[in-house]
């Protein structure tokens, strides 16, 4: 937020902006505050810390802004927010931004805003229309492999994978790295300097996959995210809206892909659909044939691109000399593909298989059961079945 404000300020250097947050040097922040600032952007915890030290005094504040208010409430910052607001003169202007407006937010607005004007910048659909939302039924163990397949099938360069726990984030990173994807995680156990390092790598494009928990992902502002993966379905519907809002920005399209591994996950999906007023497409994992075809297409586009760019002129001549010398260029290409297209992605015995569902699924806008088959047992009782992976991609039935 402070960086965006700096852009708006431009060359008006007399407007001083300071960001204060945990994990960064508090001594530097104290020095800047003593020198004088006009705008302070901060997290509730660090603001309270500076207030308790009598360094940050808020009795002259003219405007208070609560950004991502619903997220701060979800993370338990309500008491901190109310304590901070109570120290600011009541004559202030108060502005509240929130992606969703649950009852707790409305209550907060009534308590701290005077005759508030409610400005709604979304339409009838809660989520961005430029985001394609879909879900895949997949076993827990096959999730990393499916991410690897989809990233390669669609040629994704920048994706965010959301997990519900720090442990899952770390484990997912290790699995994706073994699959040949440049991945790293951000979560609550990382210091601010480590977090900044990972985010800078992601922004620059040197890191293709960012695995994050919801708390650690607050404030991520990257404009070119191709897709958001819900490795774990979020705990609440508002969390889903926040997650997928990190793709499809600035007029670009994006993908929001959720993984369903249980009947509970499917119920969450249905709840999210009802809340956001969007029908998610149920999709099947790509086959090895589809992934191979996508690679051929990517290589075709790459060849066309290289042929039109002057910077590849000399390398193209060298390539011609190598071929003319009798070198088997097919072997060189195979070596390149081995480095960029792991065997477990294109080998048919390793490709993720979708669990079959006798209840059908929902493609496009067609409704139907899409979380496994139903079988009648005994006196007509009906049990739901999901599939778990067996040897060589086959699936076994398991009851839930």
VENSULVEN-V177608 format. One record per residue. RES is the residue in one letter. SS is DSSP state (helix for helix, strand for strand, loop for the rest). OMEGA is omega in whole degrees, -180 to 180 (* if undefined). Layout:
[[RES | SS | OMEGA] [RES | SS | OMEGA]]
This chain:
[[X | loop | -179] [X | helix | 179] [X | helix | 179] [X | helix | 177] [X | helix | 178] [X | helix | 179] [X | helix | -180] [X | helix | 179] [X | helix | 179] [X | loop | -176] [X | loop | 176] [X | loop | -172] [X | loop | 180] [X | loop | 176] [X | loop | -174] [X | loop | -177] [X | strand | 180] [X | strand | 174] [X | strand | 179] [X | strand | -179] [X | loop | 179] [X | loop | -180] [X | loop | 176] [X | loop | -176] [X | loop | 180] [X | helix | 180] [X | helix | 177] [X | helix | 179] [X | helix | 178] [X | helix | 180] [X | helix | -180] [X | helix | 179] [X | helix | 179] [X | helix | 177] [X | helix | 178] [X | loop | 177] [X | loop | 179] [X | loop | -179] [X | strand | 176] [X | strand | 176] [X | strand | -175] [X | strand | 175] [X | loop | -177] [X | helix | -178] [X | helix | -178] [X | helix | 177] [X | helix | 178] [X | helix | 179] [X | helix | -179] [X | helix | 176] [X | helix | -179] [X | helix | 178] [X | loop | -178] [X | loop | 179] [X | loop | 179] [X | loop | -179] [X | loop | -170] [X | loop | -175] [X | loop | 178] [X | loop | -177] [X | loop | 180] [X | loop | -179] [X | strand | 176] [X | strand | -178] [X | strand | 175] [X | strand | -179] [X | loop | -178] [X | loop | -175] [X | helix | -179] [X | helix | 178] [X | helix | 180] [X | helix | 176] [X | helix | 180] [X | helix | -178] [X | loop | 173] [X | loop | -177] [X | loop | -175] [X | helix | -179] [X | helix | 179] [X | helix | -180] [X | helix | -178] [X | helix | 179] [X | helix | 180] [X | helix | -179] [X | helix | -178] [X | helix | -179] [X | loop | -179] [X | loop | -179] [X | loop | -178] [X | loop | 179] [X | loop | -177] [X | loop | 167] [X | strand | -179] [X | strand | 180] [X | strand | -178] [X | strand | 176] [X | loop | 180] [X | loop | 179] [X | loop | 178] [X | loop | -178] [X | loop | 177] [X | loop | -178] [X | helix | -178] [X | helix | 178] [X | helix | 179] [X | helix | 178] [X | helix | 179] [X | helix | 180] [X | helix | 180] [X | helix | -176] [X | helix | -171] [X | helix | 178] [X | loop | -180] [X | loop | -179] [X | loop | -175] [X | loop | 173] [X | loop | -177] [X | loop | 180] [X | loop | -178] [X | loop | -176] [X | loop | 176] [X | loop | 177] [X | loop | 180] [X | loop | 180] [X | loop | -176] [X | loop | -177] [X | loop | -177] [X | loop | -178] [X | loop | -179] [X | loop | 180] [X | strand | 175] [X | strand | -176] [X | strand | -177] [X | strand | 175] [X | strand | 179] [X | strand | 171] [X | strand | -174] [X | loop | 178] [X | loop | -179] [X | helix | -175] [X | helix | -178] [X | helix | -177] [X | helix | -179] [X | helix | -179] [X | helix | 179] [X | helix | 176] [X | helix | -180] [X | helix | -180] [X | helix | -175] [X | helix | 178] [X | helix | -178] [X | helix | -180] [X | helix | -177] [X | loop | 179] [X | loop | -178] [X | loop | -179] [X | loop | -175] [X | loop | -179] [X | strand | 174] [X | strand | 179] [X | strand | -178] [X | strand | 173] [X | loop | -179] [X | loop | -179] [X | loop | 177] [X | helix | 180] [X | helix | 180] [X | helix | 179] [X | helix | -179] [X | helix | -179] [X | helix | 180] [X | helix | 178] [X | helix | -179] [X | helix | -180] [X | helix | -180] [X | helix | 177] [X | helix | 178] [X | helix | 179] [X | loop | 176] [X | loop | 179] [X | loop | 178] [X | loop | -172] [X | strand | 172] [X | strand | -175] [X | strand | 168] [X | strand | 177] [X | loop | -173] [X | loop | -179] [X | loop | -179] [X | loop | 173] [X | loop | -176] [X | helix | -179] [X | helix | 177] [X | helix | 179] [X | helix | 180] [X | helix | -180] [X | helix | 179] [X | helix | -179] [X | helix | 178] [X | helix | 177] [X | helix | 179] [X | helix | -180] [X | helix | -177] [X | helix | 180] [X | loop | 178] [X | loop | 176] [X | loop | -175] [X | loop | -176] [X | strand | 176] [X | strand | 178] [X | strand | -172] [X | strand | 168] [X | loop | -176] [X | loop | -178] [X | loop | -178] [X | loop | -176] [X | loop | 180] [X | loop | 177] [X | loop | 177] [X | loop | -179] [X | loop | 179] [X | loop | -170] [X | loop | -172] [X | loop | 179] [X | loop | -178] [X | loop | -176] [X | strand | 172] [X | strand | 178] [X | strand | 170] [X | strand | 179] [X | loop | 170] [X | loop | 176] [X | loop | -178] [X | loop | -177] [X | loop | -179] [X | loop | -175] [X | helix | 179] [X | helix | 179] [X | helix | 178] [X | helix | 180] [X | helix | 179] [X | helix | -178] [X | helix | -172] [X | helix | 178] [X | loop | 179] [X | loop | 173] [X | loop | 180] [X | loop | -178] [X | loop | 173] [X | loop | 176] [X | loop | -180] [X | loop | 177] [X | loop | 179] [X | strand | 179] [X | strand | 172] [X | strand | -172] [X | strand | -179] [X | strand | 179] [X | strand | -180] [X | strand | -177] [X | loop | -179] [X | loop | 177] [X | helix | 177] [X | helix | 177] [X | helix | -178] [X | helix | 177] [X | helix | 177] [X | helix | 179] [X | helix | 180] [X | helix | 178] [X | helix | 178] [X | helix | 179] [X | helix | -179] [X | helix | -178] [X | helix | -175] [X | helix | 179] [X | loop | 178] [X | loop | 174] [X | loop | 178] [X | loop | 177] [X | strand | 172] [X | strand | -177] [X | strand | 178] [X | loop | 177] [X | loop | -179] [X | loop | 176] [X | loop | 178] [X | helix | 179] [X | helix | 180] [X | helix | 180] [X | helix | 177] [X | helix | -180] [X | helix | 179] [X | helix | 178] [X | helix | 178] [X | helix | 180] [X | helix | 179] [X | helix | 179] [X | helix | 178] [X | helix | 179] [X | helix | 179] [X | helix | 180] [X | helix | 178] [X | helix | -180] [X | helix | 180] [X | helix | -177] [X | helix | -177] [X | helix | -177] [X | loop | -177] [X | helix | -176] [X | helix | -180] [X | helix | -174] [X | helix | -177] [X | helix | 179] [X | helix | 177] [X | helix | 178] [X | helix | 178] [X | helix | 179] [X | helix | 179] [X | helix | 179] [X | helix | 180] [X | helix | 180] [X | helix | -179] [X | helix | -180] [X | loop | 178] [X | loop | 178] [X | loop | 179] [X | loop | -176] [X | helix | 177] [X | helix | 179] [X | helix | 178] [X | helix | 178] [X | helix | 178] [X | helix | 178] [X | helix | 179] [X | helix | -179] [X | helix | 178] [X | helix | -180] [X | helix | -173] [X | helix | -179] [X | loop | -176] [X | loop | -177] [X | helix | -176] [X | helix | 176] [X | helix | -175] [X | helix | 179] [X | loop | -174] [X | loop | -179] [X | loop | -178] [X | loop | -177] [X | loop | -180] [X | loop | 177] [X | loop | 178] [X | loop | 176] [X | loop | -178] [X | loop | -177] [X | loop | 179] [X | loop | 180] [X | loop | -179] [X | loop | -180] [X | loop | 178] [X | loop | 174] [X | loop | -175] [X | loop | -179] [X | loop | -179] [X | loop | 180] [X | loop | 178] [X | loop | 178] [X | loop | -175] [X | loop | -176] [X | loop | 179] [X | loop | -179] [X | strand | 175] [X | strand | 178] [X | strand | 179] [X | strand | -178] [X | strand | 172] [X | loop | -176] [X | loop | 176] [X | loop | 178] [X | strand | -175] [X | strand | 180] [X | strand | -177] [X | strand | -178] [X | strand | 171] [X | strand | -179] [X | strand | 174] [X | strand | -176] [X | strand | 174] [X | loop | -180] [X | helix | 174] [X | helix | 172] [X | helix | 177] [X | loop | -177] [X | strand | 177] [X | strand | 177] [X | strand | 172] [X | strand | -174] [X | strand | 177] [X | loop | *]]
